[in-house]
């Protein structure tokens, strides 16, 4: 049976440790040794912290169920899939690319040896290949995972800005922002001290998400709440999949049945994430970010908030006028209000 190692949190420290360990264990093919292999899927080890760049269900799963389902249908139609890519670490074959294919063979209890390609390069080259290979059945890497891939390399100093951006398929502007945050953390000024206190760890030990929150002024308590929310999301995702998103009305009713006292405070908290009030767009700006905005960004934020305030005031005046009409005895079916207002004005004059 293939040995599987559960993924640790995808930090630069984890990656660095895994790469150093694998580099010591790596056995590359000798000259003339065949690279096209036939292996039992049970003999292929999985090290997701090293060679699986995607994080599924917030790290609770090593594969995407929908992709496995699609691949199982392909196997049913055409048989064995394309070769998996492997390296040899400490005399054990280790999957570099093809985790979902191996999962399919495992579920089918595949009897025959499968095709595999022995990757002849270094561990770092294999690591890059796991991210950048472009096979037809390869699953796309979600944005949040590509951000973490870029952050790991920025923290470890692997590659130039352009190289990191090209590797992780993110913008150079994002990489520049990551490098700026790293530089701020390493300074000895007052901001760096506050940054370090908020983060409560070294950059190599935290994810991009946590580092960004600490840089933007989130307190350790806020960061811990976010981490607790991530853990709860893992549990919900693992047990419920997308069930909560299918019908918001059913979900709301279920939560009310679960705890009758939950809907009120939950509704108040959820309003923080609301971006519309009726059909009116509300600009959402995290408070922690305001103090770190440039003058131009802050000016733009003020303009957007002021524009929204004016729109809300217009809505308020319209609602108050409507209320005034109702108090005066007008009903929605009455067409004489405007005429009555005009007569009242003339009488007043």
Short mmCIF file of the C-alpha atoms (twelve columns), coordinates in Angstrom:
data_MODEL
# 
_entry.id   MODEL 
# 
loop_
_atom_site.group_PDB 
_atom_site.id 
_atom_site.type_symbol 
_atom_site.label_atom_id 
_atom_site.label_alt_id 
_atom_site.label_comp_id 
_atom_site.label_asym_id 
_atom_site.label_seq_id 
_atom_site.Cartn_x 
_atom_site.Cartn_y 
_atom_site.Cartn_z 
_atom_site.pdbx_PDB_model_num 
ATOM 1   C CA . UNK A 1   0.000   0.000  0.000   1 
ATOM 2   C CA . UNK A 2   1.310   3.442  -0.917  1 
ATOM 3   C CA . UNK A 3   2.476   5.426  2.084   1 
ATOM 4   C CA . UNK A 4   0.704   8.775  2.461   1 
ATOM 5   C CA . UNK A 5   1.951   11.658 4.591   1 
ATOM 6   C CA . UNK A 6   -0.640  14.203 5.698   1 
ATOM 7   C CA . UNK A 7   0.097   17.726 4.514   1 
ATOM 8   C CA . UNK A 8   1.382   20.192 7.086   1 
ATOM 9   C CA . UNK A 9   0.432   23.871 6.788   1 
ATOM 10  C CA . UNK A 10  1.961   25.189 3.583   1 
ATOM 11  C CA . UNK A 11  4.554   27.577 4.989   1 
ATOM 12  C CA . UNK A 12  8.015   28.395 3.704   1 
ATOM 13  C CA . UNK A 13  9.534   26.558 6.676   1 
ATOM 14  C CA . UNK A 14  7.606   23.377 5.837   1 
ATOM 15  C CA . UNK A 15  8.655   23.539 2.199   1 
ATOM 16  C CA . UNK A 16  12.285  24.256 3.063   1 
ATOM 17  C CA . UNK A 17  12.398  21.290 5.468   1 
ATOM 18  C CA . UNK A 18  10.801  18.950 2.945   1 
ATOM 19  C CA . UNK A 19  13.136  20.016 0.130   1 
ATOM 20  C CA . UNK A 20  16.261  19.572 2.272   1 
ATOM 21  C CA . UNK A 21  15.097  16.144 3.428   1 
ATOM 22  C CA . UNK A 22  14.220  15.020 -0.099  1 
ATOM 23  C CA . UNK A 23  17.519  16.339 -1.512  1 
ATOM 24  C CA . UNK A 24  19.437  14.062 0.854   1 
ATOM 25  C CA . UNK A 25  17.238  11.095 -0.107  1 
ATOM 26  C CA . UNK A 26  17.151  11.674 -3.879  1 
ATOM 27  C CA . UNK A 27  18.400  8.898  -6.134  1 
ATOM 28  C CA . UNK A 28  18.692  10.042 -9.742  1 
ATOM 29  C CA . UNK A 29  18.809  7.635  -12.671 1 
ATOM 30  C CA . UNK A 30  22.198  6.509  -13.897 1 
ATOM 31  C CA . UNK A 31  23.272  6.986  -17.516 1 
ATOM 32  C CA . UNK A 32  21.314  4.599  -19.725 1 
ATOM 33  C CA . UNK A 33  18.873  3.607  -16.984 1 
ATOM 34  C CA . UNK A 34  15.295  3.528  -18.376 1 
ATOM 35  C CA . UNK A 35  13.009  6.435  -17.496 1 
ATOM 36  C CA . UNK A 36  9.809   4.782  -18.715 1 
ATOM 37  C CA . UNK A 37  8.644   2.463  -15.948 1 
ATOM 38  C CA . UNK A 38  5.847   0.083  -15.010 1 
ATOM 39  C CA . UNK A 39  5.086   0.267  -11.270 1 
ATOM 40  C CA . UNK A 40  2.424   -0.954 -8.895  1 
ATOM 41  C CA . UNK A 41  0.415   2.003  -7.670  1 
ATOM 42  C CA . UNK A 42  0.764   0.630  -4.122  1 
ATOM 43  C CA . UNK A 43  4.537   1.137  -4.350  1 
ATOM 44  C CA . UNK A 44  4.313   4.872  -5.026  1 
ATOM 45  C CA . UNK A 45  4.591   7.140  -1.973  1 
ATOM 46  C CA . UNK A 46  2.771   10.456 -1.674  1 
ATOM 47  C CA . UNK A 47  4.326   13.537 -0.062  1 
ATOM 48  C CA . UNK A 48  1.685   16.248 -0.528  1 
ATOM 49  C CA . UNK A 49  3.588   18.848 1.524   1 
ATOM 50  C CA . UNK A 50  6.302   18.669 -1.123  1 
ATOM 51  C CA . UNK A 51  4.743   17.795 -4.472  1 
ATOM 52  C CA . UNK A 52  1.034   18.717 -4.222  1 
ATOM 53  C CA . UNK A 53  0.718   22.485 -4.813  1 
ATOM 54  C CA . UNK A 54  -3.066  22.516 -4.395  1 
ATOM 55  C CA . UNK A 55  -4.881  22.519 -1.068  1 
ATOM 56  C CA . UNK A 56  -8.306  20.901 -1.095  1 
ATOM 57  C CA . UNK A 57  -11.004 21.486 1.552   1 
ATOM 58  C CA . UNK A 58  -8.578  23.777 3.443   1 
ATOM 59  C CA . UNK A 59  -6.058  20.980 3.767   1 
ATOM 60  C CA . UNK A 60  -8.370  18.196 4.977   1 
ATOM 61  C CA . UNK A 61  -8.177  16.321 1.680   1 
ATOM 62  C CA . UNK A 62  -5.324  15.481 -0.664  1 
ATOM 63  C CA . UNK A 63  -7.502  15.321 -3.802  1 
ATOM 64  C CA . UNK A 64  -10.430 17.082 -5.409  1 
ATOM 65  C CA . UNK A 65  -13.435 14.744 -5.474  1 
ATOM 66  C CA . UNK A 66  -14.867 16.179 -8.685  1 
ATOM 67  C CA . UNK A 67  -11.617 15.643 -10.519 1 
ATOM 68  C CA . UNK A 68  -11.362 12.077 -9.237  1 
ATOM 69  C CA . UNK A 69  -14.927 11.460 -10.394 1 
ATOM 70  C CA . UNK A 70  -14.149 12.789 -13.889 1 
ATOM 71  C CA . UNK A 71  -10.976 10.697 -14.142 1 
ATOM 72  C CA . UNK A 72  -12.804 7.556  -13.038 1 
ATOM 73  C CA . UNK A 73  -15.210 8.062  -15.948 1 
ATOM 74  C CA . UNK A 74  -12.282 8.433  -18.347 1 
ATOM 75  C CA . UNK A 75  -10.695 5.241  -17.033 1 
ATOM 76  C CA . UNK A 76  -14.017 3.473  -17.515 1 
ATOM 77  C CA . UNK A 77  -14.070 4.600  -21.137 1 
ATOM 78  C CA . UNK A 78  -10.438 4.236  -22.255 1 
ATOM 79  C CA . UNK A 79  -8.613  2.345  -19.501 1 
ATOM 80  C CA . UNK A 80  -5.295  3.414  -18.030 1 
ATOM 81  C CA . UNK A 81  -4.493  7.132  -17.941 1 
ATOM 82  C CA . UNK A 82  -1.290  8.987  -18.859 1 
ATOM 83  C CA . UNK A 83  1.850   8.048  -16.897 1 
ATOM 84  C CA . UNK A 84  2.364   9.515  -13.438 1 
ATOM 85  C CA . UNK A 85  5.677   11.275 -12.805 1 
ATOM 86  C CA . UNK A 86  7.864   9.987  -9.977  1 
ATOM 87  C CA . UNK A 87  11.220  10.484 -8.301  1 
ATOM 88  C CA . UNK A 88  13.116  8.033  -6.123  1 
ATOM 89  C CA . UNK A 89  13.585  9.133  -2.527  1 
ATOM 90  C CA . UNK A 90  15.306  6.840  -0.032  1 
ATOM 91  C CA . UNK A 91  14.675  3.813  -2.295  1 
ATOM 92  C CA . UNK A 92  10.948  4.626  -2.526  1 
ATOM 93  C CA . UNK A 93  9.101   5.873  -5.573  1 
ATOM 94  C CA . UNK A 94  7.422   9.197  -4.786  1 
ATOM 95  C CA . UNK A 95  4.701   10.885 -6.835  1 
ATOM 96  C CA . UNK A 96  5.662   14.245 -8.318  1 
ATOM 97  C CA . UNK A 97  2.643   14.653 -10.588 1 
ATOM 98  C CA . UNK A 98  -0.421  12.417 -10.810 1 
ATOM 99  C CA . UNK A 99  -1.954  12.329 -7.326  1 
ATOM 100 C CA . UNK A 100 -5.508  12.136 -8.665  1 
ATOM 101 C CA . UNK A 101 -4.622  9.327  -11.051 1 
ATOM 102 C CA . UNK A 102 -3.122  7.340  -8.177  1 
ATOM 103 C CA . UNK A 103 -6.257  7.929  -6.120  1 
ATOM 104 C CA . UNK A 104 -8.350  6.536  -8.979  1 
ATOM 105 C CA . UNK A 105 -6.217  3.390  -9.247  1 
ATOM 106 C CA . UNK A 106 -6.467  2.987  -5.485  1 
ATOM 107 C CA . UNK A 107 -10.276 3.225  -5.472  1 
ATOM 108 C CA . UNK A 108 -10.535 0.808  -8.391  1 
ATOM 109 C CA . UNK A 109 -8.065  -1.579 -6.710  1 
ATOM 110 C CA . UNK A 110 -6.203  -1.588 -10.025 1 
ATOM 111 C CA . UNK A 111 -4.484  -4.928 -10.532 1 
ATOM 112 C CA . UNK A 112 -1.910  -4.253 -13.251 1 
ATOM 113 C CA . UNK A 113 1.263   -2.143 -13.024 1 
ATOM 114 C CA . UNK A 114 0.750   1.426  -14.225 1 
ATOM 115 C CA . UNK A 115 2.901   3.581  -16.495 1 
ATOM 116 C CA . UNK A 116 5.265   6.012  -14.791 1 
ATOM 117 C CA . UNK A 117 7.997   8.423  -15.851 1 
ATOM 118 C CA . UNK A 118 11.135  8.769  -13.732 1 
ATOM 119 C CA . UNK A 119 11.934  12.477 -13.386 1 
ATOM 120 C CA . UNK A 120 15.695  12.797 -13.768 1 
ATOM 121 C CA . UNK A 121 16.200  16.312 -12.384 1 
ATOM 122 C CA . UNK A 122 16.824  17.711 -8.915  1 
ATOM 123 C CA . UNK A 123 14.239  18.028 -6.148  1 
ATOM 124 C CA . UNK A 124 13.826  21.747 -6.860  1 
ATOM 125 C CA . UNK A 125 13.300  21.004 -10.546 1 
ATOM 126 C CA . UNK A 126 10.773  18.302 -9.679  1 
ATOM 127 C CA . UNK A 127 9.012   20.738 -7.381  1 
ATOM 128 C CA . UNK A 128 8.724   23.258 -10.206 1 
ATOM 129 C CA . UNK A 129 7.521   20.557 -12.581 1 
ATOM 130 C CA . UNK A 130 4.706   19.627 -10.189 1 
ATOM 131 C CA . UNK A 131 3.392   23.184 -10.525 1 
ATOM 132 C CA . UNK A 132 4.110   24.056 -14.158 1 
ATOM 133 C CA . UNK A 133 3.549   20.849 -16.127 1 
ATOM 134 C CA . UNK A 134 0.705   21.318 -18.595 1 
ATOM 135 C CA . UNK A 135 -1.061  18.004 -19.038 1 
ATOM 136 C CA . UNK A 136 -4.628  17.930 -20.353 1 
ATOM 137 C CA . UNK A 137 -6.030  16.193 -17.277 1 
ATOM 138 C CA . UNK A 138 -4.127  18.365 -14.809 1 
ATOM 139 C CA . UNK A 139 -6.280  20.272 -12.321 1 
ATOM 140 C CA . UNK A 140 -5.966  24.060 -12.217 1 
ATOM 141 C CA . UNK A 141 -4.317  25.568 -9.138  1 
ATOM 142 C CA . UNK A 142 -6.702  27.878 -7.199  1 
ATOM 143 C CA . UNK A 143 -5.686  31.500 -6.689  1 
ATOM 144 C CA . UNK A 144 -5.174  31.145 -2.920  1 
ATOM 145 C CA . UNK A 145 -2.745  28.259 -3.496  1 
ATOM 146 C CA . UNK A 146 -0.788  30.181 -6.145  1 
ATOM 147 C CA . UNK A 147 -0.442  33.071 -3.677  1 
ATOM 148 C CA . UNK A 148 1.022   30.676 -1.110  1 
ATOM 149 C CA . UNK A 149 3.408   29.224 -3.723  1 
ATOM 150 C CA . UNK A 150 4.644   32.735 -4.500  1 
ATOM 151 C CA . UNK A 151 4.918   33.656 -0.807  1 
ATOM 152 C CA . UNK A 152 7.010   30.560 -0.021  1 
ATOM 153 C CA . UNK A 153 9.524   31.494 -2.680  1 
ATOM 154 C CA . UNK A 154 9.638   35.147 -1.661  1 
ATOM 155 C CA . UNK A 155 10.366  34.202 1.965   1 
ATOM 156 C CA . UNK A 156 12.995  31.627 0.940   1 
ATOM 157 C CA . UNK A 157 14.563  33.964 -1.627  1 
ATOM 158 C CA . UNK A 158 14.002  31.571 -4.513  1 
ATOM 159 C CA . UNK A 159 14.070  33.521 -7.771  1 
ATOM 160 C CA . UNK A 160 13.660  37.078 -8.974  1 
ATOM 161 C CA . UNK A 161 10.369  38.956 -8.915  1 
ATOM 162 C CA . UNK A 162 9.691   38.040 -12.539 1 
ATOM 163 C CA . UNK A 163 10.652  34.393 -12.004 1 
ATOM 164 C CA . UNK A 164 8.395   33.994 -8.969  1 
ATOM 165 C CA . UNK A 165 5.497   35.677 -10.772 1 
ATOM 166 C CA . UNK A 166 5.949   33.476 -13.831 1 
ATOM 167 C CA . UNK A 167 6.286   30.307 -11.753 1 
ATOM 168 C CA . UNK A 168 3.215   30.880 -9.557  1 
ATOM 169 C CA . UNK A 169 1.223   32.562 -12.343 1 
ATOM 170 C CA . UNK A 170 0.592   35.711 -10.318 1 
ATOM 171 C CA . UNK A 171 1.252   39.364 -11.101 1 
ATOM 172 C CA . UNK A 172 4.664   40.912 -10.528 1 
ATOM 173 C CA . UNK A 173 2.831   43.587 -8.553  1 
ATOM 174 C CA . UNK A 174 1.679   40.969 -6.033  1 
ATOM 175 C CA . UNK A 175 5.200   39.561 -5.734  1 
ATOM 176 C CA . UNK A 176 6.548   43.087 -5.230  1 
ATOM 177 C CA . UNK A 177 3.999   43.604 -2.450  1 
ATOM 178 C CA . UNK A 178 5.099   40.352 -0.795  1 
ATOM 179 C CA . UNK A 179 8.736   41.426 -0.974  1 
ATOM 180 C CA . UNK A 180 7.826   44.809 0.476   1 
ATOM 181 C CA . UNK A 181 6.056   43.141 3.421   1 
ATOM 182 C CA . UNK A 182 9.047   40.871 3.983   1 
ATOM 183 C CA . UNK A 183 11.384  43.904 3.968   1 
ATOM 184 C CA . UNK A 184 9.161   45.767 6.445   1 
ATOM 185 C CA . UNK A 185 9.167   42.761 8.773   1 
ATOM 186 C CA . UNK A 186 12.962  42.609 8.737   1 
ATOM 187 C CA . UNK A 187 13.465  46.298 9.614   1 
ATOM 188 C CA . UNK A 188 14.094  47.475 13.160  1 
ATOM 189 C CA . UNK A 189 11.669  50.410 13.215  1 
ATOM 190 C CA . UNK A 190 8.475   50.835 15.248  1 
ATOM 191 C CA . UNK A 191 6.254   49.439 12.510  1 
ATOM 192 C CA . UNK A 192 8.376   46.283 12.293  1 
ATOM 193 C CA . UNK A 193 8.065   45.773 16.053  1 
ATOM 194 C CA . UNK A 194 4.281   46.124 15.890  1 
ATOM 195 C CA . UNK A 195 4.197   43.850 12.841  1 
ATOM 196 C CA . UNK A 196 6.212   41.178 14.666  1 
ATOM 197 C CA . UNK A 197 4.001   41.442 17.746  1 
ATOM 198 C CA . UNK A 198 0.832   41.042 15.675  1 
ATOM 199 C CA . UNK A 199 2.244   38.106 13.747  1 
ATOM 200 C CA . UNK A 200 3.687   36.288 16.746  1 
ATOM 201 C CA . UNK A 201 6.013   34.169 14.576  1 
ATOM 202 C CA . UNK A 202 8.697   34.329 11.914  1 
ATOM 203 C CA . UNK A 203 7.636   34.841 8.294   1 
ATOM 204 C CA . UNK A 204 8.874   31.387 7.300   1 
ATOM 205 C CA . UNK A 205 6.418   29.836 9.768   1 
ATOM 206 C CA . UNK A 206 3.240   31.528 8.567   1 
ATOM 207 C CA . UNK A 207 1.098   31.587 5.469   1 
ATOM 208 C CA . UNK A 208 0.685   34.588 3.187   1 
ATOM 209 C CA . UNK A 209 -2.854  35.035 4.502   1 
ATOM 210 C CA . UNK A 210 -1.651  35.386 8.097   1 
ATOM 211 C CA . UNK A 211 1.314   37.596 7.199   1 
ATOM 212 C CA . UNK A 212 -0.918  39.942 5.200   1 
ATOM 213 C CA . UNK A 213 -3.424  40.245 8.060   1 
ATOM 214 C CA . UNK A 214 -0.664  41.072 10.553  1 
ATOM 215 C CA . UNK A 215 0.882   43.633 8.195   1 
ATOM 216 C CA . UNK A 216 -2.495  45.336 7.751   1 
ATOM 217 C CA . UNK A 217 -2.812  45.804 11.501  1 
ATOM 218 C CA . UNK A 218 -4.893  42.827 12.571  1 
ATOM 219 C CA . UNK A 219 -4.312  42.008 16.231  1 
ATOM 220 C CA . UNK A 220 -3.186  38.543 17.384  1 
ATOM 221 C CA . UNK A 221 -6.737  37.976 18.645  1 
ATOM 222 C CA . UNK A 222 -8.220  38.808 15.236  1 
ATOM 223 C CA . UNK A 223 -5.713  36.561 13.505  1 
ATOM 224 C CA . UNK A 224 -6.463  33.725 15.926  1 
ATOM 225 C CA . UNK A 225 -10.190 34.136 15.241  1 
ATOM 226 C CA . UNK A 226 -9.489  33.938 11.538  1 
ATOM 227 C CA . UNK A 227 -7.451  30.768 12.031  1 
ATOM 228 C CA . UNK A 228 -10.272 29.293 14.131  1 
ATOM 229 C CA . UNK A 229 -12.702 30.154 11.332  1 
ATOM 230 C CA . UNK A 230 -10.434 28.394 8.819   1 
ATOM 231 C CA . UNK A 231 -10.452 25.263 10.986  1 
ATOM 232 C CA . UNK A 232 -14.246 25.368 11.285  1 
ATOM 233 C CA . UNK A 233 -14.515 25.848 7.510   1 
ATOM 234 C CA . UNK A 234 -12.366 22.727 7.088   1 
ATOM 235 C CA . UNK A 235 -14.752 20.680 9.201   1 
ATOM 236 C CA . UNK A 236 -17.836 22.062 7.445   1 
ATOM 237 C CA . UNK A 237 -16.307 21.534 4.002   1 
ATOM 238 C CA . UNK A 238 -15.228 18.013 4.810   1 
ATOM 239 C CA . UNK A 239 -18.624 16.953 6.152   1 
ATOM 240 C CA . UNK A 240 -21.035 19.099 4.153   1 
ATOM 241 C CA . UNK A 241 -19.175 19.722 0.867   1 
ATOM 242 C CA . UNK A 242 -21.249 22.422 -0.920  1 
ATOM 243 C CA . UNK A 243 -24.523 21.622 0.836   1 
ATOM 244 C CA . UNK A 244 -24.739 24.909 2.751   1 
ATOM 245 C CA . UNK A 245 -24.410 26.912 -0.479  1 
ATOM 246 C CA . UNK A 246 -27.139 25.108 -2.412  1 
ATOM 247 C CA . UNK A 247 -30.143 26.797 -0.791  1 
ATOM 248 C CA . UNK A 248 -29.550 29.774 1.565   1 
ATOM 249 C CA . UNK A 249 -33.149 29.598 2.806   1 
ATOM 250 C CA . UNK A 250 -32.785 25.975 3.870   1 
ATOM 251 C CA . UNK A 251 -29.404 26.748 5.448   1 
ATOM 252 C CA . UNK A 252 -30.869 29.664 7.428   1 
ATOM 253 C CA . UNK A 253 -33.768 27.505 8.636   1 
ATOM 254 C CA . UNK A 254 -31.378 24.697 9.599   1 
ATOM 255 C CA . UNK A 255 -29.221 27.086 11.638  1 
ATOM 256 C CA . UNK A 256 -32.315 28.437 13.413  1 
ATOM 257 C CA . UNK A 257 -33.349 24.877 14.263  1 
ATOM 258 C CA . UNK A 258 -29.788 24.106 15.375  1 
ATOM 259 C CA . UNK A 259 -29.744 27.077 17.763  1 
ATOM 260 C CA . UNK A 260 -32.730 29.480 18.007  1 
ATOM 261 C CA . UNK A 261 -30.449 32.128 19.523  1 
ATOM 262 C CA . UNK A 262 -27.893 31.979 16.687  1 
ATOM 263 C CA . UNK A 263 -29.602 33.840 13.774  1 
ATOM 264 C CA . UNK A 264 -29.604 37.290 15.412  1 
ATOM 265 C CA . UNK A 265 -25.881 37.576 16.301  1 
ATOM 266 C CA . UNK A 266 -24.935 35.641 13.152  1 
ATOM 267 C CA . UNK A 267 -26.881 38.083 10.998  1 
ATOM 268 C CA . UNK A 268 -25.124 41.020 12.645  1 
ATOM 269 C CA . UNK A 269 -21.713 39.464 11.989  1 
ATOM 270 C CA . UNK A 270 -22.542 38.536 8.392   1 
ATOM 271 C CA . UNK A 271 -23.401 42.163 7.630   1 
ATOM 272 C CA . UNK A 272 -19.660 42.875 7.821   1 
ATOM 273 C CA . UNK A 273 -19.271 40.878 4.615   1 
ATOM 274 C CA . UNK A 274 -22.253 42.409 2.802   1 
ATOM 275 C CA . UNK A 275 -21.291 44.511 -0.195  1 
ATOM 276 C CA . UNK A 276 -24.800 45.618 -1.203  1 
ATOM 277 C CA . UNK A 277 -27.642 47.368 0.613   1 
ATOM 278 C CA . UNK A 278 -30.673 46.659 -1.538  1 
ATOM 279 C CA . UNK A 279 -29.413 47.469 -5.030  1 
ATOM 280 C CA . UNK A 280 -26.803 49.919 -3.710  1 
ATOM 281 C CA . UNK A 281 -23.145 48.925 -3.782  1 
ATOM 282 C CA . UNK A 282 -21.368 49.521 -0.458  1 
ATOM 283 C CA . UNK A 283 -17.569 50.019 -0.606  1 
ATOM 284 C CA . UNK A 284 -15.969 47.682 1.936   1 
ATOM 285 C CA . UNK A 285 -12.606 48.792 3.303   1 
ATOM 286 C CA . UNK A 286 -11.009 46.890 6.198   1 
ATOM 287 C CA . UNK A 287 -10.322 49.333 9.024   1 
ATOM 288 C CA . UNK A 288 -6.872  47.879 9.549   1 
ATOM 289 C CA . UNK A 289 -5.875  48.832 6.014   1 
ATOM 290 C CA . UNK A 290 -6.687  52.538 6.268   1 
ATOM 291 C CA . UNK A 291 -3.559  53.484 8.201   1 
ATOM 292 C CA . UNK A 292 -1.322  51.833 5.604   1 
ATOM 293 C CA . UNK A 293 -2.960  53.348 2.503   1 
ATOM 294 C CA . UNK A 294 -1.084  55.817 0.359   1 
ATOM 295 C CA . UNK A 295 -2.470  59.367 0.247   1 
ATOM 296 C CA . UNK A 296 -3.961  58.673 -3.189  1 
ATOM 297 C CA . UNK A 297 -5.603  55.441 -2.044  1 
ATOM 298 C CA . UNK A 298 -7.007  57.111 1.060   1 
ATOM 299 C CA . UNK A 299 -8.380  60.002 -0.999  1 
ATOM 300 C CA . UNK A 300 -10.094 57.524 -3.313  1 
ATOM 301 C CA . UNK A 301 -11.563 55.661 -0.346  1 
ATOM 302 C CA . UNK A 302 -12.939 58.890 1.121   1 
ATOM 303 C CA . UNK A 303 -14.511 59.813 -2.245  1 
ATOM 304 C CA . UNK A 304 -16.180 56.409 -2.577  1 
ATOM 305 C CA . UNK A 305 -17.518 56.508 0.983   1 
ATOM 306 C CA . UNK A 306 -18.768 60.088 0.537   1 
ATOM 307 C CA . UNK A 307 -20.511 59.117 -2.716  1 
ATOM 308 C CA . UNK A 308 -22.201 56.252 -0.931  1 
ATOM 309 C CA . UNK A 309 -23.191 58.540 1.960   1 
ATOM 310 C CA . UNK A 310 -24.817 60.996 -0.448  1 
ATOM 311 C CA . UNK A 311 -26.700 58.179 -2.151  1 
ATOM 312 C CA . UNK A 312 -27.952 56.926 1.213   1 
ATOM 313 C CA . UNK A 313 -29.024 60.442 2.194   1 
ATOM 314 C CA . UNK A 314 -31.015 60.732 -1.050  1 
ATOM 315 C CA . UNK A 315 -32.669 57.412 -0.257  1 
ATOM 316 C CA . UNK A 316 -33.413 58.675 3.258   1 
ATOM 317 C CA . UNK A 317 -35.025 61.890 1.951   1 
ATOM 318 C CA . UNK A 318 -37.131 59.888 -0.511  1 
ATOM 319 C CA . UNK A 319 -38.241 57.520 2.251   1 
ATOM 320 C CA . UNK A 320 -39.065 60.409 4.592   1 
ATOM 321 C CA . UNK A 321 -41.078 62.117 1.835   1 
ATOM 322 C CA . UNK A 322 -42.975 58.895 1.231   1 
ATOM 323 C CA . UNK A 323 -43.627 58.604 4.967   1 
ATOM 324 C CA . UNK A 324 -44.905 62.185 5.036   1 
ATOM 325 C CA . UNK A 325 -47.341 61.381 2.247   1 
ATOM 326 C CA . UNK A 326 -48.668 58.352 4.094   1 
ATOM 327 C CA . UNK A 327 -49.140 60.334 7.326   1 
ATOM 328 C CA . UNK A 328 -51.125 62.941 5.385   1 
ATOM 329 C CA . UNK A 329 -53.576 60.270 4.284   1 
ATOM 330 C CA . UNK A 330 -52.192 59.503 0.817   1 
ATOM 331 C CA . UNK A 331 -52.258 55.889 -0.349  1 
ATOM 332 C CA . UNK A 332 -50.224 54.274 -3.158  1 
ATOM 333 C CA . UNK A 333 -53.357 54.263 -5.383  1 
ATOM 334 C CA . UNK A 334 -54.011 57.996 -4.899  1 
ATOM 335 C CA . UNK A 335 -52.876 60.136 -7.861  1 
ATOM 336 C CA . UNK A 336 -53.764 63.504 -6.282  1 
ATOM 337 C CA . UNK A 337 -50.751 63.922 -3.939  1 
ATOM 338 C CA . UNK A 338 -48.682 66.098 -6.242  1 
ATOM 339 C CA . UNK A 339 -51.712 68.271 -6.950  1 
ATOM 340 C CA . UNK A 340 -52.424 68.560 -3.197  1 
ATOM 341 C CA . UNK A 341 -48.831 69.570 -2.509  1 
ATOM 342 C CA . UNK A 342 -48.978 72.248 -5.198  1 
ATOM 343 C CA . UNK A 343 -52.258 73.640 -3.822  1 
ATOM 344 C CA . UNK A 344 -50.837 73.684 -0.289  1 
ATOM 345 C CA . UNK A 345 -47.781 75.587 -1.468  1 
ATOM 346 C CA . UNK A 346 -49.909 78.130 -3.299  1 
ATOM 347 C CA . UNK A 347 -52.085 78.560 -0.243  1 
ATOM 348 C CA . UNK A 348 -49.020 79.139 1.866   1 
ATOM 349 C CA . UNK A 349 -47.818 81.816 -0.448  1 
# 
